[in-house]
Amino acid sequence: FDIKLDKIFCDMTNFFTYIASTNERCKIAQRGHNKQKRKDLRQFGLSLLASKDGPFPLFHDLYQGNLNDKTVFKERFQVFLQRLKILSGSLKKLTLVFDQGCNSKPMLEEVSRKIHFVGALSCSHHKKLITEANLNLKEEKIGKRKLNLFRAKKEIWGKVFSVVVYVSPKLRAGQIRGLEKNLQKIEMEFDSLQEVLLTPVKRGKQRTQEGIEKKITSIMKRHKIPKGIIRWNLNEGSPGCFYFKYWISSSKLRDFKKNHCGRRILITNRHNWGNEEIIKTYWGKSNAEQIFKTIKNPFFLALRPQFHWTDQKIRVHAFICVLACLLATGALKEAEKFGYKVSLIELMENLSSIRLATLMEKQEKGKKGRFKLVYRLEEMESQLQKLANTFSISENTINSNIPLSVY
């Protein structure tokens, strides 16, 4: 399919399982941070290299569910490079794309020494860079969009990289919605806490100001509210009663929305690339995410649920699922050559609707022998017939051992 290997996308995800916690024979399934919010279950992780075309999965590996992306990237980086050398023969023309979860100081230095890359940095860890970028944002056309961005060469962890800071309207809108929802949740919890603190404890352990302050801080930390947006004070009134007041600093909230929401920091050692190429290359990371979305579909190519509980069988199961995704992507590219443009899941749905009938014909009167079996495809609409013709599915070439019934 003439797959271009100039840009390779690296990403990781995890899959929860129903393996019992008491099962000691399974080492790969461990408890950890689950991206589908199932922290109560054991899980295993899947690392993936994907191409831009297709996207085709080019490499995969399973890892223990209690490892974070940074650790996995560090442990498997040499394996990634080995696989890419086998596929392309050289790493000179390749660009590896990964997100901020894979970053660490020693790894960034090793990656920049061995391969060209485009990565991302956490805004919360580089606040000075965000402040500088906010003062120097310029509008530039990236594809069909207009983005405010800042470009400079900066020293990051002892190495000089080209840095692009841009404001993503979609990310900004999502972060603002999330912040406002979290503020609403905190207001509800704080209002409830206010009423409780006005009533003294008659039995059991008495409240202390230090304990209440810890609880307030814990609530704010759980909802990830930036520092300074919510302010509060706590005073003791009558014995066992506390007066708790809080308010939202509108100026701090307005400043955070304006100068922090929607910011994305990209870094690369491709110093000769333009801003558009750097940003579009990073956006291509959605190709790996698309493969994860495909194998998490519960109806086709689904990796979960798996009904195995030993490491070896889980690895085989994952291999079969990723291989199926690879073959299905190839089928999709073949269909596109004939103008059949749909998503991968739509293709699988359409192929599954092509049905084969097994017909039992009677022998002619006076003749003996078994019933004659005849196979026929059901009638289908023109678009589906076009798809069947693309894959050479015809009545004349059907040779099936399907039992005597209709499917």
HUURPE-V756875 format. One record per residue. SS is DSSP state (2 for helix, 1 for strand, 0 for the rest). D_CENTER is the distance of its C-alpha to the mean C-alpha in Angstrom with 2 decimals. Layout:
<<SS	D_CENTER> <SS	D_CENTER>>
This chain:
<<0	25.55> <0	26.11> <0	22.57> <0	22.43> <0	21.27> <0	21.80> <1	18.14> <1	15.70> <1	11.97> <1	10.73> <1	7.40> <1	7.15> <1	6.22> <1	9.23> <1	11.50> <1	14.42> <0	17.87> <0	21.36> <0	23.11> <0	25.96> <0	26.03> <0	29.47> <0	28.42> <0	29.19> <0	28.92> <0	25.12> <0	23.83> <0	20.23> <0	19.32> <1	19.45> <0	18.68> <0	16.08> <0	13.50> <0	11.47> <0	8.23> <0	10.24> <0	13.25> <0	15.34> <0	16.83> <0	20.04> <0	19.03> <0	18.72> <1	15.52> <1	14.70> <1	11.91> <1	10.98> <1	10.95> <1	10.95> <1	12.91> <1	12.83> <1	15.55> <0	15.78> <0	18.17> <0	17.11> <0	14.42> <0	15.86> <1	14.42> <1	16.91> <1	16.37> <1	14.71> <1	15.81> <1	15.59> <1	16.16> <1	17.42> <0	15.37> <0	17.10> <0	16.03> <0	13.78> <2	11.80> <2	15.01> <2	17.24> <2	15.44> <2	15.32> <2	18.97> <2	20.08> <2	18.67> <2	19.20> <2	22.60> <2	21.38> <2	18.88> <2	21.90> <2	24.14> <2	22.01> <2	21.81> <2	25.58> <2	26.24> <2	24.42> <2	25.86> <0	28.84> <0	28.23> <0	25.62> <0	27.63> <0	26.07> <0	22.43> <1	19.88> <1	16.87> <1	13.88> <0	11.64> <0	10.47> <2	12.72> <2	11.55> <2	13.34> <0	16.49> <0	19.87> <2	23.37> <2	24.56> <2	21.43> <2	21.41> <2	25.06> <2	24.66> <2	21.90> <2	24.06> <2	27.06> <2	25.78> <0	23.48> <1	22.66> <1	19.28> <1	17.36> <1	15.46> <1	14.99> <1	16.94> <0	16.81> <2	19.23> <2	20.66> <2	21.82> <0	23.46> <2	25.35> <2	28.34> <2	26.37> <2	25.00> <2	28.61> <2	29.98> <2	27.48> <2	28.38> <2	31.99> <0	31.45> <0	28.92> <1	30.00> <1	28.92> <1	27.84> <1	26.83> <1	23.46> <0	23.57> <0	24.58> <1	23.42> <1	25.43> <1	23.75> <1	25.50> <1	24.86> <1	26.57> <1	27.01> <1	28.81> <1	29.21> <1	28.56> <1	29.02> <1	25.91> <0	26.68> <0	29.77> <1	28.39> <1	28.82> <1	25.84> <1	25.55> <1	23.67> <1	22.44> <1	21.84> <1	21.09> <1	20.76> <0	18.01> <2	19.70> <2	16.64> <2	15.05> <2	18.61> <2	19.25> <2	16.22> <2	17.23> <2	20.81> <2	20.15> <2	18.38> <2	21.28> <2	23.89> <2	22.62> <2	22.65> <2	26.12> <2	27.31> <2	26.25> <2	28.04> <2	31.09> <2	31.36> <2	31.19> <2	33.60> <2	36.01> <2	36.11> <2	36.67> <2	39.51> <2	41.39> <2	41.03> <2	42.31> <0	45.43> <0	46.57> <0	48.06> <0	47.14> <0	50.19> <0	49.18> <0	47.06> <0	45.57> <0	46.21> <0	43.62> <0	43.57> <2	42.47> <2	40.36> <2	38.54> <2	37.88> <2	36.59> <2	34.11> <2	32.90> <2	32.55> <2	30.58> <2	28.31> <2	27.58> <2	26.72> <2	24.49> <2	22.60> <0	21.85> <0	21.03> <0	23.81> <0	24.74> <0	28.14> <0	31.17> <0	29.89> <1	31.41> <1	34.86> <1	37.06> <1	40.28> <1	41.77> <1	45.51> <1	47.57> <0	50.19> <0	52.41> <0	51.91> <0	48.58> <0	47.42> <1	45.00> <1	44.42> <1	40.79> <1	39.97> <1	36.80> <1	36.02> <1	33.29> <0	34.13> <2	33.74> <2	34.25> <2	31.51> <2	29.08> <2	30.09> <2	29.79> <2	26.28> <2	25.09> <2	26.96> <2	26.31> <0	22.98> <0	20.60> <0	18.42> <1	19.10> <1	16.89> <1	18.42> <1	17.99> <1	20.15> <1	21.45> <0	24.53> <0	25.02> <0	27.79> <0	29.28> <0	26.28> <0	26.54> <2	24.29> <2	23.10> <2	22.11> <2	20.21> <2	18.20> <2	17.61> <2	16.57> <2	13.84> <2	12.73> <0	12.57> <0	9.34> <2	8.00> <2	9.87> <2	7.74> <2	4.74> <2	7.97> <2	9.12> <2	6.63> <2	7.60> <2	11.03> <2	11.57> <0	10.54> <0	13.21> <0	16.18> <0	18.84> <0	18.19> <0	16.82> <0	15.49> <0	14.85> <0	15.51> <0	18.20> <0	19.87> <0	23.54> <0	24.09> <0	24.61> <0	25.62> <2	23.44> <2	24.98> <2	24.44> <2	20.77> <2	20.31> <2	22.35> <2	20.45> <2	17.06> <2	19.05> <2	20.49> <2	17.28> <2	15.72> <2	19.25> <2	19.46> <2	16.36> <2	18.13> <2	21.38> <2	20.13> <2	18.63> <2	22.09> <2	23.77> <2	21.89> <2	23.03> <2	26.49> <2	26.64> <2	25.73> <2	28.80> <0	30.93> <0	29.46> <0	27.37> <0	24.25> <0	21.78> <0	18.14> <2	17.47> <2	17.56> <2	20.70> <2	22.24> <2	21.87> <2	23.39> <2	26.20> <2	27.00> <2	27.25> <0	29.76> <0	32.13> <0	34.49> <1	37.29> <1	40.54> <1	42.99> <1	46.51> <1	49.66> <1	52.76> <0	56.27> <0	58.86> <0	61.78> <0	64.74> <0	66.99> <0	64.48> <0	63.02> <0	59.66> <0	56.07> <0	54.09> <1	52.41> <1	48.60> <1	47.14> <1	43.46> <1	42.44> <1	39.25> <0	39.16> <0	39.78> <0	36.73> <0	36.15> <2	36.45> <2	32.75> <2	32.05> <2	35.19> <2	33.93> <2	30.77> <2	33.05> <2	35.24> <2	32.37> <0	31.75> <0	35.54> <0	35.53> <0	39.19> <2	41.84> <2	43.97> <2	41.52> <0	40.37> <0	41.49> <0	40.14> <0	41.14> <0	39.78> <0	42.19> <0	44.67> <0	42.66> <1	40.65> <0	36.83>>
